[in-house]
Amino acid sequence: MVFLKMALRGVMRGTLNRVPVLASRGMTSAASDEVLFEVKNRVGIITMNRPKQLNALNLNMIRQIHPKLKEWESQLGVVMIRGAGGKAFCAGGDVVSITKAGRAGDPLAGDFFRAEYRLNRLTGELAIPYVALQHGITMGGGCGMSVHGKYRVCTEKTLFAMPETAIGFLPDVGGSHFLPRLQGRLGLFLALSGYRLKGRDNLHAGISTHACDSALLDDLVAEVAEGGVSRLQAILDSYTQKAEFDKGKPFSLEPHMETINRCFASDSVPEILSALEKDGSEFASKIHATLLKMSPTAMVITAEQLRRGASLSLADCLRMEVRLSDRFLEDNDFYEGVRAVLVDKDQSPVWKPATVAEVPADIVDRYFAPLPADRELQF
């Protein structure tokens, strides 16, 4: 898809003050080879196989992966998941198709989110170890397919981001669970700004648990598959120790963590913006400029989402996110953000309301309110 190609170009040349581009959230295809399954010595290997689309997750893929994981959970010892093509683990999903369905009143939009969130929960609660090889672009839905698993392996080409506020949406797929559990206020910073973490930074941040040079990924998979179920932790540790990329390099955000923790200490977006403006450093000024481009509604909801999610289980976070995604489908900014960033590509969304100060005081209550019983997320 054209907008996926644009997303990749934007990712590769993106800077702090360029609004990040969200990859597409594909929904429509019945091709049986979009996901490949293989079993070797009680190790199940899943390959998301849409390399031209950066392995964007669609409903067909979700409907194949979910039952296979349930089947393997009682039969195998380990599950490993990877993306085909070398450029992406999974770049997200097709928000263009979702918003088209939403505008038409097609329940397919809500169906996609519910199926995706059920799969996210399963990866986080699987009875056997789930190993995600986060090689390449890992954004949006790709984060949901990896971060909840017990083991996440980054490479020198891993590129993580949750850039949803740039298109008037929320950092979903369990973002309300994993983001507030990162160090300090890093999760809220990543959620509001869409900031990208590259390579070993993902290990430092806690997005990944292990590292591996990309040239050795196939060796890692082979070693686990050749009877390494009982030695899984030791194998992953050994490849982390051998990884040469960024070796000894500190967390790139470490010099800014004091600023992040101070400026993002509040759950109030107006207070965050004020703190960044008052700080006046080059870093704070760039982040301030970035936030001013994001959907005000999305930022307000995101801040509250993470505040609540910090004390909720993964399942309850996903239930909350279904309520939020449905409300975004009812309002303006999600459609407008997708139009401006991915369809017309003018990069000039007209947010309603236009500023954080204009976001209605009751919007949080409305977005977080329970749905009718038949629309609530059921597991």
Order of alpha helices (4+ residues) and beta strands (2+ residues): alpha-beta-beta-beta-alpha-beta-beta-beta-alpha-alpha-beta-beta-alpha-beta-beta-alpha-alpha-beta-alpha-beta-alpha-alpha-alpha-alpha-alpha-alpha-alpha-alpha-alpha
